[in-house]
Amino acid sequence: MATVSVRNFTRYQVPRFPYERIARTVVPGWDVSLAFVGPSKAKALNEALRDKTYTPNVLSYEAGKRSGEIIICPTIAKQQSPEYGLTTDDFILLLFIHALLHLKGLPHGATMEARERKLVAKFARGSVNQYKNATKNSDRHRHRNLSGKDGRPRRAA
């Protein structure tokens, strides 16, 4: 069984999705910490963890064996969601799923995108028809994913 601990460090009302059920679907048996943070905290974490100076929409990394951390910035998600034809809440769902797939070990590519689309369609609240037909956007891959073995950053492809 997967467990998900959710913490909101923003003033933004974060969506209530069945995070544990989604995590059980993607990474069964994992313990996941999900934190919602503001832009300045997301940027500071991105600088500290990845040596990158932009504000990411999502960061993810292994914190131990079958344990992971996911950090989502709702402010950036709100700005980027129209590019995907998704509501802000459903885009946050996409970011959560994207991060879980990275924890599972999937790299960016067609396989990951196909799984994202299937899972978003399964768990989304709104219509995802526009998302299914959306063009790819390289900005969406602003996240953090550390290797579990040596702790060194894995760079996005």
C-alpha positions in Angstrom: 0.0 0.0 0.0 1.3 3.5 -0.8 1.0 6.4 1.6 1.0 10.0 0.7 1.5 12.8 3.2 0.2 16.1 1.9 1.4 19.5 3.2 0.3 22.9 1.9 2.7 25.8 2.6 0.8 28.2 0.4 -2.4 30.3 0.6 -3.6 28.5 -2.5 -6.5 26.1 -2.0 -4.9 22.9 -3.3 -7.0 20.3 -5.0 -8.2 17.2 -3.1 -7.5 14.2 -5.3 -7.2 10.6 -4.2 -3.4 11.0 -3.9 -2.9 7.7 -2.1 -5.0 5.8 -4.7 -3.1 7.4 -7.5 0.3 6.7 -5.8 -0.8 3.0 -5.3 -1.6 2.8 -9.0 1.8 4.2 -10.1 4.3 3.3 -7.3 2.7 0.7 -5.0 4.3 0.3 -1.7 6.0 3.7 -1.7 5.8 6.4 0.9 5.4 9.8 -0.8 5.6 13.3 0.7 3.7 15.9 -1.4 4.4 19.5 -0.6 2.8 22.5 -2.2 5.1 25.6 -2.0 5.2 29.1 -3.3 7.4 30.4 -6.2 10.2 31.7 -4.0 10.5 28.4 -2.1 10.3 26.3 -5.3 13.0 28.5 -6.9 15.2 28.2 -3.9 14.9 24.4 -3.8 15.6 24.2 -7.6 18.8 26.3 -7.0 19.9 24.2 -4.1 19.0 20.8 -5.6 19.7 21.3 -9.3 21.8 24.5 -9.6 18.9 25.9 -11.8 17.7 29.5 -11.4 14.1 29.3 -12.7 11.0 28.6 -10.7 9.9 25.0 -11.5 6.3 23.7 -11.6 7.3 20.4 -10.0 10.3 18.8 -8.4 10.7 15.1 -7.5 13.4 12.9 -6.0 13.9 9.7 -4.1 14.3 10.2 -0.4 15.1 6.6 0.4 14.2 3.1 -0.7 10.6 3.2 -1.9 10.3 6.7 -0.5 10.0 10.0 -2.5 9.4 13.7 -2.2 7.3 15.7 -4.6 7.1 19.5 -4.5 4.5 21.3 -6.6 4.3 25.1 -7.1 0.5 25.9 -7.6 1.3 29.4 -8.8 3.3 28.2 -11.7 0.8 25.4 -12.4 -1.9 28.0 -12.6 0.1 30.0 -15.1 0.9 27.0 -17.3 -2.4 25.1 -17.2 -4.0 26.9 -20.1 -1.1 25.7 -22.4 -2.3 22.2 -21.8 -6.0 22.8 -22.1 -6.4 21.7 -18.4 -7.9 23.3 -15.4 -5.3 24.3 -12.8 -6.4 21.4 -10.6 -6.1 18.9 -13.4 -2.7 20.3 -14.3 -1.6 19.8 -10.7 -2.8 16.2 -11.1 -0.7 15.9 -14.2 2.4 17.2 -12.3 1.8 14.8 -9.5 1.5 11.9 -11.9 4.5 13.1 -13.8 6.6 13.1 -10.6 5.3 9.7 -9.6 6.4 8.3 -12.9 9.9 9.7 -12.4 10.0 8.1 -9.0 9.2 4.9 -10.7 12.1 5.4 -12.9 10.5 6.5 -16.2 12.5 9.0 -18.3 10.8 11.6 -20.5 9.5 10.3 -23.7 6.6 8.8 -25.6 6.1 6.0 -23.0 5.9 8.4 -20.1 3.5 10.8 -22.0 1.2 7.9 -22.9 1.0 6.8 -19.3 0.5 10.4 -18.1 -2.4 10.8 -20.5 -4.1 7.5 -19.5 -3.7 8.3 -15.7 -4.9 11.9 -16.1 -8.0 10.7 -18.0 -8.7 8.2 -15.2 -8.4 10.6 -12.3 -9.1 14.1 -13.7 -12.2 16.0 -12.7 -12.7 18.1 -15.8 -12.6 17.4 -19.5 -9.2 16.4 -20.7 -10.0 16.4 -24.5 -7.9 19.5 -25.2 -5.0 18.0 -23.2 -5.1 14.8 -25.2 -4.6 16.9 -28.4 -2.2 19.5 -26.8 1.2 20.1 -28.4 4.3 19.2 -26.4 5.8 21.9 -24.2 9.4 21.5 -23.0 8.7 23.8 -20.0 6.6 21.1 -18.4 9.6 19.1 -17.5 10.8 21.5 -14.8 11.2 19.1 -12.0 13.8 17.4 -9.8 14.6 13.7 -9.9 17.6 12.3 -8.0 18.9 8.8 -8.5 18.4 6.6 -5.5 21.8 4.9 -5.6 24.4 7.7 -5.6 22.3 10.7 -4.8 23.6 12.6 -7.8 21.1 14.6 -9.9 19.7 12.9 -13.0 19.5 15.6 -15.7 16.2 15.9 -17.6 16.5 14.5 -21.1 
